């Protein structure tokens, strides 16, 4: 039963990401100009590279640079 619940959650998560619906700031989840508080404008759009170990590492590095207002 736990496996069924996990698969159901995974399907929901993937469907939500693929739909690119609105997130906390009312903009699309994947967007170029998220802005809130003092963190400034931030983009979570990554383009230009085929998926590889290097592009994954680049994405991780980029996400670590995102700012939080706390």
C-alpha positions in Angstrom: 0.0 0.0 0.0 2.9 2.4 0.8 4.3 1.8 -2.7 1.0 2.7 -4.3 0.8 5.9 -2.2 4.4 6.8 -3.2 3.7 6.2 -6.9 0.6 8.3 -6.7 2.5 11.2 -5.0 5.3 10.9 -7.7 2.7 11.1 -10.5 1.1 14.2 -8.8 4.5 15.9 -8.4 5.5 15.3 -12.0 2.1 16.5 -13.3 2.3 19.6 -11.2 5.8 20.5 -12.4 4.9 19.7 -16.1 1.8 22.0 -15.8 4.0 24.9 -14.8 1.2 26.3 -12.7 1.3 29.4 -10.5 3.4 29.4 -7.4 3.8 31.5 -4.2 4.2 34.8 -6.1 1.3 34.2 -8.6 3.7 33.6 -11.5 4.4 30.4 -13.3 6.6 28.0 -11.3 9.3 28.2 -13.9 9.7 31.9 -14.7 12.4 34.5 -15.3 11.4 37.2 -12.8 10.4 35.9 -9.4 10.6 38.6 -6.9 9.7 38.9 -3.2 11.0 41.0 -0.4 14.7 41.9 -0.4 15.9 39.0 -2.4 15.6 40.8 -5.8 14.6 39.3 -9.1 15.5 35.7 -9.6 15.1 33.3 -12.5 14.8 29.5 -12.3 14.9 29.0 -16.1 17.9 27.0 -17.3 18.5 26.7 -21.0 21.2 25.9 -23.5 22.7 22.7 -22.3 21.8 19.1 -22.8 21.4 17.1 -19.6 24.7 15.8 -18.3 26.7 15.7 -15.1 28.1 19.1 -15.9 24.8 20.7 -16.6 23.3 19.2 -13.5 26.2 20.6 -11.4 25.7 24.0 -13.0 22.0 23.9 -12.1 22.8 23.0 -8.5 25.4 25.8 -8.3 22.8 28.2 -9.7 20.2 27.1 -7.1 22.6 27.5 -4.3 23.0 31.1 -5.3 19.2 31.9 -4.9 18.6 34.3 -2.1 16.2 34.1 0.8 14.8 37.0 2.7 15.6 35.5 6.1 
